[in-house]
């Protein structure tokens, strides 16, 4: 069938363990080229927030964290390390849910997730360190897109991804916490379905779908594949940012 949509995804191999101040755009471009994956105009690059945070110095030594009284009380309630809880509170605008072993907050970026994205997996000295989400993931996506334009002379889309759980569903999925150069939400309201009925509420979380597709390849354990190249996406709709995906409080029935 001619004209049938096709999506191709490649995990970029050989990316080393990222350190503070590493040029991850140069690393990704070089490793992709070595694997025969030369970036083209219109491609999308999904980059794990973990390596973005590492390159931007978001690692925190836990022995340097002094828990507040609020953190101590919440740690006792949730059976968590008070130092980690202190970092969660610093990163959050409010606590959404708490129970032993569970702490869900609204992150300062507007994301609602477990532990405000504070993570100890896949980092060196993970028991003694914690990694925070990037300060400005949308800004990082714009920065990387501009850097690729300068180096290669092409425009690509960039997503900074993270893995989140979802209310009422088991397991994590990839989500976009930063985005540049692509439609993040596709609004189909006003279009018609196969039978001519007008769509009244349908909006597609396009950037999240792309992030989840990439997470099928990059994984969350010891895969060591924090960047994925996707080719064949429709990037023609108006571009947005990942913040567009946050539901406004007045439209949230569960807040």
C-alpha positions as CSV (number, residue, x, y, z in Angstrom):
1,X,0.0,0.0,0.0
2,X,1.5,3.3,-1.1
3,X,1.2,6.2,1.3
4,X,0.9,4.0,4.4
5,X,2.6,5.7,7.4
6,X,5.8,4.2,8.5
7,X,7.8,4.9,11.7
8,X,11.4,3.7,12.1
9,X,13.2,3.9,15.5
10,X,16.8,3.3,16.3
11,X,18.5,3.3,19.7
12,X,21.8,5.0,19.4
13,X,24.5,2.6,20.7
14,X,27.8,3.3,22.5
15,X,26.8,6.4,24.6
16,X,29.2,6.4,27.6
17,X,28.2,7.2,31.2
18,X,27.6,10.9,31.2
19,X,29.4,13.2,33.6
20,X,28.7,16.9,34.5
21,X,29.4,19.3,31.7
22,X,29.6,16.6,29.0
23,X,28.5,17.8,25.5
24,X,25.8,15.2,25.0
25,X,24.8,16.6,21.6
26,X,28.3,16.0,20.3
27,X,28.3,12.6,21.9
28,X,25.0,11.6,20.4
29,X,25.8,12.9,16.9
30,X,29.2,11.1,16.9
31,X,27.9,7.8,18.3
32,X,25.0,7.9,15.8
33,X,27.3,8.5,12.9
34,X,29.6,5.6,14.0
35,X,26.6,3.4,13.9
36,X,25.5,4.6,10.5
37,X,22.6,6.6,11.9
38,X,23.1,10.0,10.3
39,X,20.5,12.5,11.5
40,X,18.3,14.0,8.8
41,X,16.0,17.0,8.7
42,X,12.6,16.0,10.1
43,X,14.0,13.3,12.5
44,X,13.1,13.3,16.2
45,X,15.6,12.6,18.9
46,X,14.4,11.4,22.3
47,X,16.9,11.9,25.1
48,X,16.6,10.4,28.5
49,X,16.2,13.1,31.2
50,X,18.7,11.1,33.2
51,X,21.7,12.0,31.0
52,X,20.4,15.6,30.7
53,X,20.4,15.9,34.5
54,X,23.8,14.3,34.8
55,X,25.3,16.6,32.2
56,X,23.8,19.6,33.9
57,X,25.1,18.7,37.4
58,X,21.9,17.7,39.0
59,X,23.4,14.9,41.1
60,X,23.1,15.5,44.9
61,X,25.1,13.8,47.6
62,X,22.7,12.7,50.3
63,X,25.1,13.3,53.2
64,X,25.0,17.0,52.3
65,X,21.2,17.1,52.6
66,X,19.8,18.3,56.0
67,X,16.1,17.2,56.4
68,X,13.6,19.8,57.5
69,X,11.0,19.1,60.2
70,X,8.4,18.6,57.5
71,X,10.7,16.1,55.7
72,X,11.3,14.2,58.9
73,X,7.5,14.0,59.6
74,X,6.7,12.9,56.0
75,X,9.5,10.4,56.0
76,X,8.1,8.8,59.1
77,X,4.7,8.6,57.5
78,X,6.0,7.1,54.2
79,X,8.9,5.0,55.6
80,X,11.3,6.8,53.3
81,X,14.8,8.2,53.8
82,X,14.3,11.7,55.3
83,X,17.1,13.1,53.0
84,X,15.3,11.9,49.9
85,X,12.0,13.3,51.2
86,X,13.7,16.6,51.7
87,X,14.8,16.6,48.1
88,X,11.3,15.7,47.0
89,X,9.8,18.6,49.0
90,X,12.4,21.0,47.5
91,X,11.4,19.9,44.0
92,X,7.7,20.0,44.6
93,X,4.9,22.6,44.8
94,X,2.6,20.3,46.8
95,X,2.1,16.8,48.1
96,X,-0.7,14.9,46.3
97,X,-0.8,11.5,48.0
98,X,1.1,9.8,50.8
99,X,1.1,6.4,52.4
100,X,3.8,3.9,53.6
101,X,6.2,3.4,50.6
102,X,4.4,5.9,48.4
103,X,4.9,9.7,48.0
104,X,3.2,11.4,45.0
105,X,3.8,15.1,44.5
106,X,3.2,17.9,42.0
107,X,6.6,18.8,40.7
108,X,7.6,22.5,40.3
109,X,7.4,21.8,36.5
110,X,3.7,20.8,36.9
111,X,4.2,17.1,36.6
112,X,2.4,14.9,39.1
113,X,4.6,11.8,39.8
114,X,6.1,9.6,42.4
115,X,8.9,11.2,44.4
116,X,9.1,14.4,42.2
117,X,11.3,12.4,39.8
118,X,14.1,12.1,42.4
119,X,15.9,9.0,41.3
120,X,18.7,6.7,42.5
121,X,18.7,4.1,39.7
122,X,21.5,3.9,37.1
123,X,23.7,6.4,38.8
124,X,27.1,5.9,40.4
125,X,27.1,5.4,44.2
126,X,23.3,5.2,44.0
127,X,22.9,4.6,47.7
128,X,24.7,7.8,48.6
129,X,23.5,10.0,45.7
130,X,20.3,11.1,44.1
131,X,19.5,12.6,40.7
132,X,17.0,15.4,40.2
133,X,15.1,16.2,37.1
134,X,16.5,19.0,34.9
135,X,15.8,22.5,36.0
136,X,14.4,23.4,32.6
137,X,13.8,20.4,30.3
138,X,11.9,22.5,27.7
139,X,14.9,24.8,27.6
140,X,17.3,21.9,27.3
141,X,15.3,20.5,24.3
142,X,15.5,23.9,22.6
143,X,19.2,24.1,23.4
144,X,19.9,20.7,21.9
145,X,17.8,21.4,18.8
146,X,19.7,24.6,18.2
147,X,23.1,22.9,18.8
148,X,22.2,20.2,16.1
149,X,21.2,23.0,13.7
150,X,24.6,24.7,14.2
151,X,26.6,21.5,13.8
152,X,24.7,19.7,11.0
153,X,22.6,22.5,9.4
154,X,19.4,20.6,9.9
155,X,16.2,21.0,11.9
156,X,15.2,18.0,14.1
157,X,12.7,17.6,16.9
158,X,14.0,16.9,20.4
159,X,12.2,15.4,23.3
160,X,13.6,15.1,26.9
161,X,11.8,12.0,28.3
162,X,11.2,10.5,31.7
163,X,9.3,7.4,32.9
164,X,6.1,8.0,34.9
165,X,3.5,5.8,36.5
166,X,-0.2,6.6,35.8
167,X,-3.2,6.7,38.1
168,X,-5.4,3.7,37.7
169,X,-2.9,1.9,35.5
170,X,-0.1,-0.5,36.3
171,X,3.5,0.2,35.2
172,X,5.5,3.1,33.8
173,X,5.4,4.7,30.4
174,X,7.7,7.2,28.7
175,X,6.5,10.8,28.9
176,X,7.9,14.0,27.4
177,X,9.0,16.5,30.1
178,X,10.8,18.7,27.6
179,X,10.2,19.2,23.9
180,X,11.2,21.4,21.0
181,X,10.5,21.4,17.2
182,X,7.3,19.3,17.2
183,X,3.6,19.4,18.1
184,X,3.3,18.2,21.7
185,X,-0.5,18.1,21.7
186,X,-2.5,17.5,18.5
187,X,-6.0,19.0,18.8
188,X,-8.4,17.0,16.7
189,X,-11.5,18.8,17.8
190,X,-13.6,19.9,14.8
191,X,-12.3,17.1,12.6
192,X,-14.5,14.2,11.6
193,X,-14.2,10.4,12.2
194,X,-14.7,7.6,9.6
195,X,-18.4,8.1,9.7
196,X,-18.4,11.9,9.5
197,X,-19.2,12.5,13.1
198,X,-17.4,15.6,14.4
199,X,-14.8,15.1,17.2
200,X,-15.6,17.3,20.2
201,X,-13.0,16.4,22.8
202,X,-10.2,14.4,21.2
203,X,-6.7,15.7,21.9
204,X,-3.6,13.5,21.3
205,X,-0.6,13.7,23.6
206,X,1.7,13.4,20.6
207,X,5.0,14.1,22.4
208,X,4.1,11.5,25.1
209,X,3.4,8.9,22.4
210,X,6.8,9.6,20.9
211,X,8.5,9.3,24.2
212,X,6.8,6.0,25.0
213,X,7.8,4.6,21.5
214,X,11.4,5.5,22.3
215,X,11.2,3.8,25.7
216,X,10.4,0.5,24.1
217,X,14.0,0.6,22.9
218,X,15.9,2.5,25.6
219,X,14.4,0.6,28.6
220,X,14.7,1.4,32.3
221,X,17.2,-1.2,33.6
222,X,20.8,-1.9,32.4
223,X,20.2,-1.4,28.6
224,X,22.5,1.7,28.5
225,X,20.6,3.3,25.6
226,X,19.5,6.8,26.7
227,X,19.0,8.3,23.2
228,X,16.6,7.1,20.4
229,X,16.3,8.4,16.8
230,X,12.8,8.3,15.3
231,X,12.1,8.8,11.6
232,X,8.8,9.1,9.8
233,X,6.9,11.2,12.3
234,X,4.5,14.0,11.2
235,X,5.9,17.2,12.7
236,X,3.8,19.5,10.5
237,X,1.3,20.7,13.1
238,X,2.1,23.9,15.2
239,X,5.0,23.2,17.6
240,X,4.6,23.4,21.3
241,X,6.5,22.6,24.5
242,X,6.1,19.8,27.1
243,X,4.5,22.2,29.5
244,X,1.4,22.1,27.2
245,X,0.8,18.5,28.3
246,X,0.1,19.5,31.9
247,X,-3.7,19.6,32.6
248,X,-4.8,22.8,34.2
249,X,-6.0,22.5,37.8
250,X,-9.5,23.8,36.9
251,X,-9.9,20.9,34.4
252,X,-8.6,18.2,36.7
253,X,-11.5,16.2,38.3
254,X,-9.1,14.3,40.6
255,X,-6.9,17.0,42.0
